[in-house]
Amino acid sequence: MKYILGKPYAIDGSHEEIVRHFIRNANQNGQYVTLSNISELIQNRESIDIHKDTFV
């Protein structure tokens, strides 16, 4: 995880398409999208630990 002054938590931009695809599918299926769901998606796919404040 990167630490950038003023932005203590950042996610690599390579995850953007995965997250967009996840959100599109959830919306098409009438499912809720939460920050917790997105965090779990990235953690499970990339085996990285994401701080909870990253999505706030």
N, CA, C and O atoms as a printed pandas DataFrame, in Angstrom:
     atom_number atom_name residue_name chain_id  residue_number  x_coord  y_coord  z_coord
0              1         N          MET        A               1    0.829   -1.167    0.000
1              2        CA          MET        A               1    0.000    0.000    0.000
2              3         C          MET        A               1    0.881    1.241    0.000
3              4         O          MET        A               1    1.928    1.272    0.647
4              5         N          LYS        A               2    0.450    2.255   -0.727
5              6        CA          LYS        A               2    1.226    3.476   -0.837
6              7         C          LYS        A               2    0.848    4.458    0.265
7              8         O          LYS        A               2   -0.281    4.457    0.754
8              9         N          TYR        A               3    1.798    5.286    0.643
9             10        CA          TYR        A               3    1.494    6.402    1.538
10            11         C          TYR        A               3    1.903    7.668    0.810
11            12         O          TYR        A               3    3.087    7.902    0.568
12            13         N          ILE        A               4    0.923    8.479    0.464
13            14        CA          ILE        A               4    1.163    9.739   -0.215
14            15         C          ILE        A               4    0.721   10.847    0.724
15            16         O          ILE        A               4   -0.370   10.782    1.290
16            17         N          LEU        A               5    1.555   11.861    0.894
17            18        CA          LEU        A               5    1.240   12.954    1.796
18            19         C          LEU        A               5   -0.151   13.507    1.493
19            20         O          LEU        A               5   -0.437   13.901    0.363
20            21         N          GLY        A               6   -0.999   13.533    2.493
21            22        CA          GLY        A               6   -2.359   14.014    2.333
22            23         C          GLY        A               6   -3.332   12.922    1.916
23            24         O          GLY        A               6   -4.545   13.094    2.032
24            25         N          LYS        A               7   -2.819   11.817    1.438
25            26        CA          LYS        A               7   -3.653   10.683    1.029
26            27         C          LYS        A               7   -3.031    9.421    1.621
27            28         O          LYS        A               7   -2.281    8.724    0.938
28            29         N          PRO        A               8   -3.333    9.123    2.878
29            30        CA          PRO        A               8   -2.641    8.035    3.552
30            31         C          PRO        A               8   -2.906    6.639    2.972
31            32         O          PRO        A               8   -2.099    5.728    3.160
32            33         N          TYR        A               9   -4.025    6.470    2.275
33            34        CA          TYR        A               9   -4.330    5.155    1.741
34            35         C          TYR        A               9   -4.684    5.288    0.262
35            36         O          TYR        A               9   -5.475    6.153   -0.115
36            37         N          ALA        A              10   -4.115    4.455   -0.549
37            38        CA          ALA        A              10   -4.398    4.500   -1.980
38            39         C          ALA        A              10   -4.439    3.080   -2.515
39            40         O          ALA        A              10   -3.734    2.193   -2.035
40            41         N          ILE        A              11   -5.276    2.888   -3.513
41            42        CA          ILE        A              11   -5.376    1.597   -4.190
42            43         C          ILE        A              11   -4.849    1.787   -5.593
43            44         O          ILE        A              11   -5.138    2.792   -6.242
44            45         N          ASP        A              12   -4.095    0.845   -6.050
45            46        CA          ASP        A              12   -3.531    0.900   -7.389
46            47         C          ASP        A              12   -4.642    1.046   -8.429
47            48         O          ASP        A              12   -5.690    0.413   -8.309
48            49         N          GLY        A              13   -4.420    1.864   -9.432
49            50        CA          GLY        A              13   -5.406    2.116  -10.475
50            51         C          GLY        A              13   -5.777    0.878  -11.284
51            52         O          GLY        A              13   -6.800    0.873  -11.968
52            53         N          SER        A              14   -4.967   -0.160  -11.217
53            54        CA          SER        A              14   -5.260   -1.374  -11.980
54            55         C          SER        A              14   -6.515   -2.087  -11.470
55            56         O          SER        A              14   -7.040   -2.970  -12.149
56            57         N          HIS        A              15   -6.992   -1.723  -10.305
57            58        CA          HIS        A              15   -8.194   -2.354   -9.747
58            59         C          HIS        A              15   -9.480   -1.698  -10.236
59            60         O          HIS        A              15  -10.573   -2.207   -9.987
60            61         N          GLU        A              16   -9.355   -0.579  -10.925
61            62        CA          GLU        A              16  -10.533    0.185  -11.328
62            63         C          GLU        A              16  -11.488   -0.632  -12.196
63            64         O          GLU        A              16  -12.691   -0.642  -11.935
64            65         N          GLU        A              17  -10.986   -1.309  -13.210
65            66        CA          GLU        A              17  -11.861   -2.064  -14.108
66            67         C          GLU        A              17  -12.549   -3.221  -13.384
67            68         O          GLU        A              17  -13.716   -3.509  -13.650
68            69         N          ILE        A              18  -11.842   -3.879  -12.480
69            70        CA          ILE        A              18  -12.428   -4.976  -11.704
70            71         C          ILE        A              18  -13.600   -4.452  -10.867
71            72         O          ILE        A              18  -14.657   -5.080  -10.803
72            73         N          VAL        A              19  -13.402   -3.308  -10.234
73            74        CA          VAL        A              19  -14.439   -2.723   -9.384
74            75         C          VAL        A              19  -15.627   -2.263  -10.230
75            76         O          VAL        A              19  -16.779   -2.486   -9.858
76            77         N          ARG        A              20  -15.348   -1.625  -11.361
77            78        CA          ARG        A              20  -16.437   -1.181  -12.242
78            79         C          ARG        A              20  -17.271   -2.362  -12.728
79            80         O          ARG        A              20  -18.500   -2.291  -12.753
80            81         N          HIS        A              21  -16.610   -3.434  -13.110
81            82        CA          HIS        A              21  -17.304   -4.641  -13.577
82            83         C          HIS        A              21  -18.180   -5.221  -12.456
83            84         O          HIS        A              21  -19.326   -5.608  -12.686
84            85         N          PHE        A              22  -17.624   -5.272  -11.254
85            86        CA          PHE        A              22  -18.362   -5.773  -10.098
86            87         C          PHE        A              22  -19.625   -4.939   -9.851
87            88         O          PHE        A              22  -20.704   -5.486   -9.622
88            89         N          ILE        A              23  -19.479   -3.615   -9.901
89            90        CA          ILE        A              23  -20.607   -2.720   -9.655
90            91         C          ILE        A              23  -21.661   -2.860  -10.753
91            92         O          ILE        A              23  -22.857   -2.902  -10.465
92            93         N          ARG        A              24  -21.217   -2.931  -12.020
93            94        CA          ARG        A              24  -22.159   -3.108  -13.124
94            95         C          ARG        A              24  -22.976   -4.380  -12.959
95            96         O          ARG        A              24  -24.198   -4.364  -13.105
96            97         N          ASN        A              25  -22.298   -5.481  -12.653
97            98        CA          ASN        A              25  -22.994   -6.765  -12.476
98            99         C          ASN        A              25  -23.981   -6.714  -11.320
99           100         O          ASN        A              25  -25.106   -7.200  -11.431
100          101         N          ALA        A              26  -23.556   -6.126  -10.218
101          102        CA          ALA        A              26  -24.431   -6.029   -9.054
102          103         C          ALA        A              26  -25.669   -5.198   -9.390
103          104         O          ALA        A              26  -26.782   -5.565   -9.012
104          105         N          ASN        A              27  -25.482   -4.087  -10.094
105          106        CA          ASN        A              27  -26.614   -3.234  -10.465
106          107         C          ASN        A              27  -27.571   -3.966  -11.396
107          108         O          ASN        A              27  -28.787   -3.864  -11.236
108          109         N          GLN        A              28  -27.043   -4.694  -12.356
109          110        CA          GLN        A              28  -27.881   -5.437  -13.294
110          111         C          GLN        A              28  -28.693   -6.519  -12.600
111          112         O          GLN        A              28  -29.791   -6.860  -13.039
112          113         N          ASN        A              29  -28.152   -7.055  -11.520
113          114        CA          ASN        A              29  -28.820   -8.115  -10.780
114          115         C          ASN        A              29  -29.624   -7.601   -9.591
115          116         O          ASN        A              29  -30.160   -8.389   -8.813
116          117         N          GLY        A              30  -29.706   -6.278   -9.449
117          118        CA          GLY        A              30  -30.480   -5.687   -8.361
118          119         C          GLY        A              30  -29.874   -5.902   -6.990
119          120         O          GLY        A              30  -30.585   -5.886   -5.986
120          121         N          GLN        A              31  -28.559   -6.104   -6.937
121          122        CA          GLN        A              31  -27.875   -6.329   -5.660
122          123         C          GLN        A              31  -27.304   -5.015   -5.123
123          124         O          GLN        A              31  -27.019   -4.084   -5.876
124          125         N          TYR        A              32  -27.149   -4.970   -3.814
125          126        CA          TYR        A              32  -26.547   -3.811   -3.168
126          127         C          TYR        A              32  -25.042   -3.837   -3.368
127          128         O          TYR        A              32  -24.420   -4.899   -3.396
128          129         N          VAL        A              33  -24.469   -2.648   -3.505
129          130        CA          VAL        A              33  -23.014   -2.499   -3.554
130          131         C          VAL        A              33  -22.617   -1.703   -2.325
131          132         O          VAL        A              33  -23.112   -0.597   -2.108
132          133         N          THR        A              34  -21.731   -2.259   -1.525
133          134        CA          THR        A              34  -21.263   -1.565   -0.331
134          135         C          THR        A              34  -19.749   -1.452   -0.374
135          136         O          THR        A              34  -19.082   -2.161   -1.128
136          137         N          LEU        A              35  -19.220   -0.564    0.433
137          138        CA          LEU        A              35  -17.773   -0.443    0.520
138          139         C          LEU        A              35  -17.152   -1.736    1.018
139          140         O          LEU        A              35  -16.045   -2.100    0.621
140          141         N          SER        A              36  -17.867   -2.421    1.883
141          142        CA          SER        A              36  -17.393   -3.694    2.402
142          143         C          SER        A              36  -17.279   -4.725    1.284
143          144         O          SER        A              36  -16.303   -5.473    1.223
144          145         N          ASN        A              37  -18.291   -4.766    0.385
145          146        CA          ASN        A              37  -18.252   -5.696   -0.749
146          147         C          ASN        A              37  -17.059   -5.422   -1.651
147          148         O          ASN        A              37  -16.361   -6.343   -2.073
148          149         N          ILE        A              38  -16.835   -4.159   -1.938
149          150        CA          ILE        A              38  -15.731   -3.781   -2.826
150          151         C          ILE        A              38  -14.394   -4.109   -2.182
151          152         O          ILE        A              38  -13.490   -4.615   -2.846
152          153         N          SER        A              39  -14.266   -3.825   -0.899
153          154        CA          SER        A              39  -13.038   -4.139   -0.173
154          155         C          SER        A              39  -12.756   -5.638   -0.199
155          156         O          SER        A              39  -11.626   -6.063   -0.443
156          157         N          GLU        A              40  -13.783   -6.425    0.053
157          158        CA          GLU        A              40  -13.625   -7.891    0.030
158          159         C          GLU        A              40  -13.237   -8.379   -1.360
159          160         O          GLU        A              40  -12.398   -9.271   -1.492
160          161         N          LEU        A              41  -13.838   -7.805   -2.394
161          162        CA          LEU        A              41  -13.517   -8.186   -3.764
162          163         C          LEU        A              41  -12.036   -8.011   -4.046
163          164         O          LEU        A              41  -11.380   -8.929   -4.538
164          165         N          ILE        A              42  -11.514   -6.844   -3.736
165          166        CA          ILE        A              42  -10.104   -6.564   -4.012
166          167         C          ILE        A              42   -9.199   -7.430   -3.142
167          168         O          ILE        A              42   -8.197   -7.959   -3.625
168          169         N          GLN        A              43   -9.537   -7.576   -1.882
169          170        CA          GLN        A              43   -8.713   -8.386   -0.990
170          171         C          GLN        A              43   -8.666   -9.840   -1.451
171          172         O          GLN        A              43   -7.606  -10.467   -1.421
172          173         N          ASN        A              44   -9.804  -10.378   -1.875
173          174        CA          ASN        A              44   -9.846  -11.776   -2.308
174          175         C          ASN        A              44   -9.128  -11.998   -3.628
175          176         O          ASN        A              44   -8.471  -13.024   -3.803
176          177         N          ARG        A              45   -9.236  -11.063   -4.557
177          178        CA          ARG        A              45   -8.625  -11.219   -5.872
178          179         C          ARG        A              45   -7.123  -10.979   -5.827
179          180         O          ARG        A              45   -6.369  -11.645   -6.536
180          181         N          GLU        A              46   -6.688  -10.052   -5.017
181          182        CA          GLU        A              46   -5.290   -9.637   -5.025
182          183         C          GLU        A              46   -4.513  -10.075   -3.785
183          184         O          GLU        A              46   -3.303   -9.862   -3.705
184          185         N          SER        A              47   -5.190  -10.677   -2.834
185          186        CA          SER        A              47   -4.548  -11.115   -1.593
186          187         C          SER        A              47   -3.774   -9.984   -0.917
187          188         O          SER        A              47   -2.645  -10.163   -0.463
188          189         N          ILE        A              48   -4.415   -8.817   -0.865
189          190        CA          ILE        A              48   -3.794   -7.691   -0.174
190          191         C          ILE        A              48   -4.736   -7.215    0.929
191          192         O          ILE        A              48   -5.951   -7.397    0.847
192          193         N          ASP        A              49   -4.165   -6.612    1.946
193          194        CA          ASP        A              49   -4.953   -6.080    3.050
194          195         C          ASP        A              49   -5.204   -4.609    2.801
195          196         O          ASP        A              49   -4.259   -3.836    2.646
196          197         N          ILE        A              50   -6.472   -4.210    2.759
197          198        CA          ILE        A              50   -6.824   -2.819    2.495
198          199         C          ILE        A              50   -7.399   -2.214    3.764
199          200         O          ILE        A              50   -8.340   -2.748    4.351
200          201         N          HIS        A              51   -6.830   -1.110    4.174
201          202        CA          HIS        A              51   -7.294   -0.436    5.377
202          203         C          HIS        A              51   -8.717    0.055    5.174
203          204         O          HIS        A              51   -9.059    0.534    4.093
204          205         N          LYS        A              52   -9.551   -0.058    6.201
205          206        CA          LYS        A              52  -10.972    0.304    6.093
206          207         C          LYS        A              52  -11.174    1.767    5.738
207          208         O          LYS        A              52  -12.184    2.099    5.118
208          209         N          ASP        A              53  -10.273    2.644    6.098
209          210        CA          ASP        A              53  -10.418    4.063    5.810
210          211         C          ASP        A              53  -10.146    4.410    4.347
211          212         O          ASP        A              53  -10.386    5.541    3.925
212          213         N          THR        A              54   -9.655    3.463    3.586
213          214        CA          THR        A              54   -9.348    3.704    2.180
214          215         C          THR        A              54  -10.591    4.093    1.411
215          216         O          THR        A              54  -10.515    4.919    0.502
216          217         N          PHE        A              55  -11.734    3.518    1.752
217          218        CA          PHE        A              55  -12.965    3.734    0.997
218          219         C          PHE        A              55  -13.840    4.833    1.565
219          220         O          PHE        A              55  -14.934    5.069    1.052
220          221         N          VAL        A              56  -13.398    5.498    2.593
221          222        CA          VAL        A              56  -14.221    6.534    3.221
222          223         C          VAL        A              56  -14.103    7.819    2.449
223          224         O          VAL        A              56  -14.721    8.819    2.816
